[in-house]
Amino acid sequence: VESAARMARVAAREGRVAGYNWSFSPVADLTYNHHSPVVNTRAFGDDPVRVARLVRAYVLALQAEGMAACAKHWPGDGCDDRDQHFVTTINSFDRAAWDESYGRVFRAAIRAGVLSIMSAHIAFPGYPGSGIVPSSISRKLNVDLLRNRLKFNGLVISDATTMAGLTSHGRRATLIPQLVESGCDMILFPVDVELELGYLCEALDKGQLSLRRVDEAVMRVLGLKAALGLHRSSAVVRPISKRVKQAHEQWARKCAEQAVTLVKD
């Protein structure tokens, strides 16, 4: 837990000096399938109780240093051995098993005050009525489960919209408005900003996208900025001192030493 918090502090302190105020971390996934090419080197592990503690510690430490955290990949990666960059992947748990595993981790992040969550191109058919539609375009998962049941009131950002896990479900002209209408407040990696703003305007005119959802999304974007103090004139972040940098390097060495497991001598 201490190492997770330290990792977050280093990311926030050094990231802010470089001009960043939002990190797409921590990874809140679970390595149930060790063949997963996405999760196997990035998740904290496969024990939901332990991972929940680590995610919570990371969120609290990162945001205490003035950088927004983003728990990902909602509703949870690590079951499938495929990659959402190339195909819509599946979280194959039933609702009860999800509640005790992925649900536990995301609830820990939400209770820690995580400012944002990334909705991925992962389907969760175990949740009633959600089918095999990726979470990023699923109101059932983003609104019914995440907002209404888990009570998350921060910002939801889509995962990268160039991934085939999303683009295999239709044309961008349809998918971009669908992302917002389905509960994503921000769209990650638009291909052409002006063109895709046009898709949103056209969808509004046709009634495929509601003004209410646009207003909600804008309010949450402004809320995230306000939470970071960006509505005030921001003070210049001082460079990291040599002493602090040395402490960061010492933490990294200590973490690496503690992380090694001797399997065979």
Backbone hydrogen bonds in HBPLUS format (Angstrom, degrees):
<---DONOR---> <-ACCEPTOR-->    atom                        ^
c    i                          cat <-CA-CA->   ^        H-A-AA   ^      H-
h    n   atom  resd res      DA  || num        DHA   H-A  angle D-A-AA Bond
n    s   type  num  typ     dist DA aas  dist angle  dist       angle   num
A0005-ALA N   A0001-VAL O   3.05 MM   4  6.35 160.0  2.10 152.4 157.1     1
A0006-ARG N   A0002-GLU O   2.91 MM   4  6.14 155.8  1.97 146.6 154.0     2
A0007-MET N   A0003-SER O   2.85 MM   4  6.02 156.2  1.90 147.2 153.5     3
A0008-ALA N   A0004-ALA O   3.13 MM   4  6.37 153.3  2.20 142.1 148.6     4
A0009-ARG N   A0005-ALA O   2.96 MM   4  6.30 153.2  2.04 146.5 154.1     5
A0010-VAL N   A0006-ARG O   2.95 MM   4  6.23 161.5  1.99 156.0 159.8     6
A0011-ALA N   A0007-MET O   3.03 MM   4  6.24 165.5  2.05 147.4 151.7     7
A0012-ALA N   A0008-ALA O   2.90 MM   4  6.08 160.0  1.94 151.0 156.3     8
A0013-ARG N   A0009-ARG O   2.84 MM   4  5.93 172.1  1.85 153.5 156.2     9
A0014-GLU N   A0010-VAL O   2.95 MM   4  5.86 164.6  1.98 151.0 155.4    10
A0015-GLY N   A0011-ALA O   2.88 MM   4  5.48 139.7  2.04 127.2 139.8    11
A0016-ARG N   A0012-ALA O   2.86 MM   4  5.80 158.9  1.90 144.8 149.8    12
A0017-VAL N   A0013-ARG O   3.34 MM   4  6.51 155.3  2.40 139.3 145.3    13
A0018-ALA N   A0014-GLU O   3.26 MM   4  6.48 141.9  2.42 134.9 144.4    14
A0018-ALA N   A0015-GLY O   3.04 MM   3  5.05 122.6  2.38  93.8 108.8    15
A0020-TYR N   A0015-GLY O   2.97 MM   5  5.32 166.8  1.98 142.0 138.1    16
A0019-GLY N   A0016-ARG O   2.96 MM   3  4.94 155.1  2.02 100.9 108.8    17
A0068-ALA N   A0021-ASN O   2.98 MM  47  6.24 166.0  2.00 141.4 136.9    18
A0023-SER N   A0068-ALA O   2.94 MM  45  6.13 174.5  1.94 163.9 163.1    19
A0070-CYS N   A0025-SER O   2.75 MM  45  4.98 171.3  1.76 131.8 133.7    20
A0072-LYS N   A0026-PRO O   3.21 MM  46  6.63 147.1  2.32 155.3 161.4    21
A0028-ALA N   A0072-LYS O   2.53 MM  44  5.39 166.9  1.54 158.4 162.4    22
A0030-LEU N   A0077-ASP O   3.27 MM  47  6.61 157.6  2.33 172.5 167.4    23
A0032-TYR N   A0030-LEU O   2.92 MM   2  5.73 137.3  2.11 102.5  91.1    24
A0031-THR N   A0045-GLY O   3.01 MM  14  5.57 162.2  2.04 122.1 127.2    25
A0033-ASN N   A0078-GLY O   2.73 MM  45  5.58 136.8  1.91 162.7 174.1    26
A0036-SER N   A0033-ASN O   3.03 MM   3  5.68 165.3  2.05 121.5 124.2    27
A0040-ASN N   A0036-SER O   3.32 MM   4  5.65 158.9  2.36 136.3 141.9    28
A0042-ARG N   A0039-VAL O   2.89 MM   3  5.14 157.5  1.94 115.8 123.4    29
A0043-ALA N   A0039-VAL O   3.05 MM   4  5.54 165.4  2.07 159.2 154.7    30
A0051-VAL N   A0047-ASP O   2.82 MM   4  5.99 171.3  1.83 166.1 169.2    31
A0052-ALA N   A0048-PRO O   2.90 MM   4  5.80 153.4  1.97 137.4 144.6    32
A0053-ARG N   A0049-VAL O   3.27 MM   4  6.54 152.0  2.35 139.7 146.0    33
A0054-LEU N   A0050-ARG O   3.05 MM   4  6.39 157.2  2.10 151.0 157.3    34
A0055-VAL N   A0051-VAL O   2.83 MM   4  6.01 166.4  1.84 158.0 161.5    35
A0056-ARG N   A0052-ALA O   2.97 MM   4  6.04 161.7  2.01 144.3 149.8    36
A0057-ALA N   A0053-ARG O   3.00 MM   4  6.18 163.0  2.03 145.5 150.2    37
A0058-TYR N   A0054-LEU O   2.94 MM   4  6.13 156.5  1.99 147.8 154.4    38
A0059-VAL N   A0055-VAL O   2.95 MM   4  6.16 168.3  1.96 157.0 159.2    39
A0060-LEU N   A0056-ARG O   3.02 MM   4  6.22 174.4  2.03 158.4 159.7    40
A0061-ALA N   A0057-ALA O   3.05 MM   4  6.13 163.2  2.08 146.7 151.5    41
A0062-LEU N   A0058-TYR O   2.89 MM   4  5.97 168.1  1.91 156.7 160.4    42
A0063-GLN N   A0059-VAL O   3.04 MM   4  6.08 172.5  2.05 154.2 156.7    43
A0064-ALA N   A0060-LEU O   3.02 MM   4  5.98 139.1  2.19 136.8 147.6    44
A0065-GLU N   A0062-LEU O   3.16 MM   3  5.43 141.9  2.31 100.8 111.3    45
A0067-MET N   A0062-LEU O   3.37 MM   5  5.78 161.3  2.41 141.1 139.3    46
A0066-GLY N   A0063-GLN O   3.10 MM   3  5.04 162.0  2.13 103.1 106.5    47
A0071-ALA N   A0116-SER O   3.07 MM  45  6.60 144.1  2.20 150.5 143.0    48
A0118-MET N   A0071-ALA O   2.93 MM  47  6.23 161.3  1.96 152.2 157.1    49
A0076-GLY N   A0073-HIS O   2.61 MM   3  5.22 139.4  1.77 141.8 140.6    50
A0074-TRP N   A0118-MET O   2.93 MM  44  5.95 140.8  2.09 169.8 170.4    51
A0120-ALA N   A0074-TRP O   2.84 MM  46  5.55 169.4  1.85 154.3 157.9    52
A0086-PHE N   A0083-ASP O   2.89 MM   3  5.73 159.5  1.93 124.7 130.1    53
A0087-VAL N   A0083-ASP O   3.12 MM   4  6.28 140.6  2.28 141.3 152.0    54
A0165-GLY N   A0084-GLN O   3.03 MM  81  4.81 134.9  2.24 160.5 154.4    55
A0164-ALA N   A0085-HIS O   2.92 MM  79  5.42 159.3  1.96 128.3 122.3    56
A0123-ALA N   A0089-THR O   2.83 MM  34  6.23 164.2  1.85 163.7 160.1    57
A0091-ASN N   A0123-ALA O   2.77 MM  32  6.04 166.1  1.79 168.3 172.5    58
A0098-TRP N   A0094-ASP O   2.91 MM   4  6.06 157.2  1.96 157.2 164.6    59
A0099-ASP N   A0095-ARG O   2.95 MM   4  6.16 158.1  2.00 151.2 156.5    60
A0100-GLU N   A0096-ALA O   3.37 MM   4  6.65 147.8  2.48 142.1 149.1    61
A0101-SER N   A0098-TRP O   3.06 MM   3  5.10 147.1  2.17 102.1 112.3    62
A0103-GLY N   A0098-TRP O   2.71 MM   5  5.62 163.4  1.74 150.8 151.4    63
A0105-VAL N   A0101-SER O   3.24 MM   4  6.64 155.0  2.31 149.7 155.7    64
A0106-PHE N   A0102-TYR O   2.96 MM   4  6.28 170.9  1.97 163.4 164.7    65
A0107-ARG N   A0103-GLY O   2.88 MM   4  5.94 155.9  1.94 147.9 155.1    66
A0108-ALA N   A0104-ARG O   3.06 MM   4  6.25 149.2  2.16 140.0 147.9    67
A0109-ALA N   A0105-VAL O   3.08 MM   4  6.46 153.4  2.16 147.5 154.5    68
A0110-ILE N   A0106-PHE O   2.94 MM   4  6.18 160.3  1.98 150.4 155.6    69
A0111-ARG N   A0107-ARG O   2.88 MM   4  6.05 163.7  1.91 151.6 155.9    70
A0112-ALA N   A0108-ALA O   3.02 MM   4  6.15 133.4  2.24 136.5 148.6    71
A0112-ALA N   A0109-ALA O   3.20 MM   3  5.07 128.8  2.48  90.5 104.2    72
A0114-VAL N   A0109-ALA O   3.10 MM   5  5.61 163.3  2.13 150.6 150.8    73
A0113-GLY N   A0110-ILE O   2.94 MM   3  5.16 156.1  1.99 106.2 113.8    74
A0155-LEU N   A0115-LEU O   3.05 MM  40  6.37 160.9  2.09 154.5 148.6    75
A0117-ILE N   A0155-LEU O   2.96 MM  38  6.49 147.8  2.07 157.3 166.7    76
A0157-ILE N   A0117-ILE O   3.01 MM  40  6.34 158.5  2.06 149.0 156.0    77
A0119-SER N   A0157-ILE O   2.81 MM  38  6.10 153.1  1.88 150.3 159.3    78
A0159-ASP N   A0119-SER O   2.85 MM  40  5.81 127.5  2.13 163.0 149.3    79
A0136-SER N   A0120-ALA O   3.02 MM  16  5.42 136.1  2.22 144.7 147.4    80
A0135-SER N   A0122-ILE O   2.93 MM  13  5.57 149.8  2.02 121.7 126.6    81
A0127-TYR N   A0124-PHE O   3.08 MM   3  6.00 172.0  2.09 127.6 130.2    82
A0130-SER N   A0127-TYR O   3.06 MM   3  5.78 163.2  2.09 150.5 150.0    83
A0137-ILE N   A0134-PRO O   3.06 MM   3  5.87 156.3  2.12 124.0 129.4    84
A0138-SER N   A0135-SER O   2.96 MM   3  4.78 159.0  2.01 119.1 114.5    85
A0142-ASN N   A0138-SER O   2.98 MM   4  6.15 174.8  1.99 158.1 159.8    86
A0143-VAL N   A0139-ARG O   2.82 MM   4  5.07 149.5  1.91 128.6 138.7    87
A0144-ASP N   A0139-ARG O   3.09 MM   5  6.56 158.1  2.14 153.7 160.6    88
A0145-LEU N   A0140-LYS O   2.96 MM   5  6.30 146.4  2.07 145.1 155.3    89
A0146-LEU N   A0141-LEU O   3.02 MM   5  6.13 156.0  2.08 143.3 150.5    90
A0148-ASN N   A0143-VAL O   2.87 MM   5  6.16 161.5  1.90 165.4 171.2    91
A0149-ARG N   A0144-ASP O   3.11 MM   5  6.38 132.8  2.35 137.8 151.1    92
A0150-LEU N   A0145-LEU O   2.92 MM   5  6.26 144.7  2.04 155.4 166.8    93
A0152-PHE N   A0146-LEU O   3.15 MM   6  5.97 170.5  2.16 147.4 147.4    94
A0151-LYS N   A0147-ARG O   3.09 MM   4  4.86 118.7  2.48 110.8 121.2    95
A0185-ASP N   A0156-VAL O   2.67 MM  29  5.30 145.3  1.79 142.0 153.4    96
A0186-MET N   A0156-VAL O   3.25 MM  30  6.67 141.0  2.41 147.8 152.2    97
A0158-SER N   A0186-MET O   3.08 MM  28  6.40 162.4  2.11 149.1 152.2    98
A0163-MET N   A0160-ALA O   3.39 MM   3  6.01 169.6  2.40 116.3 118.2    99
A0161-THR N   A0188-LEU O   3.03 MM  27  5.99 163.0  2.06 152.6 153.2   100
A0166-LEU N   A0163-MET O   3.03 MM   3  5.74 160.4  2.07 116.5 122.2   101
A0167-THR N   A0163-MET O   2.98 MM   4  6.24 169.7  1.99 153.8 152.7   102
A0168-SER N   A0164-ALA O   3.09 MM   4  5.34 151.1  2.17 130.8 133.1   103
A0169-HIS N   A0166-LEU O   2.91 MM   3  5.76 161.8  1.94 129.5 133.3   104
A0170-GLY N   A0167-THR O   3.47 MM   3  5.88 167.8  2.48 114.3 113.6   105
A0174-THR N   A0171-ARG O   2.99 MM   3  5.42 141.8  2.14 108.8 119.2   106
A0175-LEU N   A0171-ARG O   2.86 MM   4  6.11 164.4  1.89 153.7 159.1   107
A0176-ILE N   A0172-ARG O   2.95 MM   4  5.63 173.3  1.96 147.1 148.6   108
A0178-GLN N   A0174-THR O   3.25 MM   4  6.30 151.3  2.34 141.2 149.6   109
A0179-LEU N   A0175-LEU O   2.86 MM   4  6.08 146.6  1.97 154.7 161.3   110
A0181-GLU N   A0177-PRO O   2.93 MM   4  6.17 172.5  1.94 159.6 161.9   111
A0182-SER N   A0178-GLN O   2.86 MM   4  5.80 138.9  2.03 141.4 151.5   112
A0184-CYS N   A0179-LEU O   2.97 MM   5  5.53 159.5  2.01 156.1 150.4   113
A0183-GLY N   A0180-VAL O   3.09 MM   3  5.38 165.5  2.11 111.4 114.7   114
A0196-GLU N   A0192-ASP O   2.90 MM   4  6.04 162.5  1.93 160.4 165.7   115
A0197-LEU N   A0193-VAL O   2.88 MM   4  6.06 143.4  2.01 149.8 159.6   116
A0198-GLY N   A0194-GLU O   3.07 MM   4  6.30 146.4  2.18 139.4 148.6   117
A0198-GLY N   A0195-LEU O   3.09 MM   3  5.03 118.2  2.49  90.0 105.4   118
A0199-TYR N   A0195-LEU O   3.08 MM   4  6.54 138.4  2.26 136.8 148.2   119
A0200-LEU N   A0196-GLU O   3.17 MM   4  6.43 151.7  2.25 137.9 144.0   120
A0201-CYS N   A0197-LEU O   2.96 MM   4  6.30 159.5  2.00 150.8 156.1   121
A0202-GLU N   A0198-GLY O   2.91 MM   4  6.06 163.2  1.93 151.3 156.0   122
A0203-ALA N   A0199-TYR O   2.95 MM   4  6.09 154.6  2.01 143.5 150.6   123
A0204-LEU N   A0200-LEU O   2.96 MM   4  6.22 147.0  2.07 144.2 153.2   124
A0205-ASP N   A0201-CYS O   3.02 MM   4  6.33 159.8  2.06 149.7 154.5   125
A0206-LYS N   A0202-GLU O   3.01 MM   4  6.28 146.6  2.13 144.3 153.4   126
A0208-GLN N   A0203-ALA O   2.82 MM   5  4.88 135.6  2.02 153.0 154.2   127
A0209-LEU N   A0203-ALA O   3.20 MM   6  5.25 137.9  2.39 117.9 111.7   128
A0207-GLY N   A0204-LEU O   3.16 MM   3  5.14 153.7  2.23 100.6 108.7   129
A0214-VAL N   A0210-SER O   3.22 MM   4  6.63 155.9  2.29 144.6 151.2   130
A0215-ASP N   A0211-LEU O   2.86 MM   4  6.10 163.0  1.89 153.4 157.6   131
A0216-GLU N   A0212-ARG O   2.95 MM   4  6.20 156.8  2.00 146.5 153.0   132
A0217-ALA N   A0213-ARG O   2.92 MM   4  6.12 162.8  1.95 149.6 154.0   133
A0218-VAL N   A0214-VAL O   2.91 MM   4  6.15 165.4  1.93 155.1 158.8   134
A0219-MET N   A0215-ASP O   2.93 MM   4  6.09 159.4  1.97 147.9 153.9   135
A0220-ARG N   A0216-GLU O   3.02 MM   4  6.31 151.6  2.10 147.5 154.8   136
A0221-VAL N   A0217-ALA O   2.97 MM   4  6.27 151.0  2.06 149.0 157.4   137
A0222-LEU N   A0218-VAL O   2.92 MM   4  6.18 166.1  1.94 154.8 158.2   138
A0223-GLY N   A0219-MET O   2.79 MM   4  5.95 145.8  1.91 138.3 149.2   139
A0224-LEU N   A0220-ARG O   2.93 MM   4  6.12 153.2  2.01 143.4 148.7   140
A0225-LYS N   A0221-VAL O   3.09 MM   4  6.40 162.3  2.12 149.0 153.6   141
A0226-ALA N   A0222-LEU O   2.85 MM   4  6.09 156.3  1.90 148.5 155.5   142
A0227-ALA N   A0223-GLY O   2.87 MM   4  6.05 154.7  1.93 146.3 153.3   143
A0228-LEU N   A0224-LEU O   3.21 MM   4  6.47 137.4  2.40 141.3 151.3   144
A0228-LEU N   A0225-LYS O   3.20 MM   3  5.25 132.3  2.44  95.1 107.5   145
A0230-LEU N   A0225-LYS O   2.87 MM   5  5.21 158.0  1.92 157.4 150.6   146
A0229-GLY N   A0226-ALA O   2.88 MM   3  4.82 155.0  1.94 102.5 110.6   147
A0232-ARG N   A0229-GLY O   3.21 MM   3  5.70 162.0  2.24 111.0 116.5   148
A0245-LYS N   A0241-SER O   2.98 MM   4  6.24 163.5  2.01 153.9 158.9   149
A0246-GLN N   A0242-LYS O   2.95 MM   4  6.12 153.7  2.02 144.2 151.1   150
A0247-ALA N   A0243-ARG O   3.04 MM   4  6.33 147.7  2.15 141.0 149.9   151
A0248-HIS N   A0244-VAL O   2.93 MM   4  6.28 153.1  2.01 149.8 157.0   152
A0249-GLU N   A0245-LYS O   3.01 MM   4  6.32 157.1  2.07 148.3 154.1   153
A0250-GLN N   A0246-GLN O   2.94 MM   4  6.17 149.1  2.04 142.8 151.6   154
A0251-TRP N   A0247-ALA O   2.91 MM   4  6.18 157.2  1.96 150.4 156.2   155
A0252-ALA N   A0248-HIS O   3.01 MM   4  6.28 156.7  2.06 147.6 153.7   156
A0253-ARG N   A0249-GLU O   3.07 MM   4  6.33 158.5  2.12 145.8 150.7   157
A0254-LYS N   A0250-GLN O   2.97 MM   4  6.19 164.7  1.99 152.9 157.1   158
A0255-CYS N   A0251-TRP O   2.88 MM   4  6.06 161.8  1.91 152.8 157.7   159
A0256-ALA N   A0252-ALA O   2.99 MM   4  6.17 161.1  2.03 147.6 152.7   160
A0257-GLU N   A0253-ARG O   2.95 MM   4  6.18 157.8  2.00 150.6 156.6   161
A0258-GLN N   A0254-LYS O   3.00 MM   4  6.23 156.7  2.06 148.4 154.5   162
A0259-ALA N   A0255-CYS O   2.93 MM   4  6.02 133.2  2.15 142.4 155.4   163
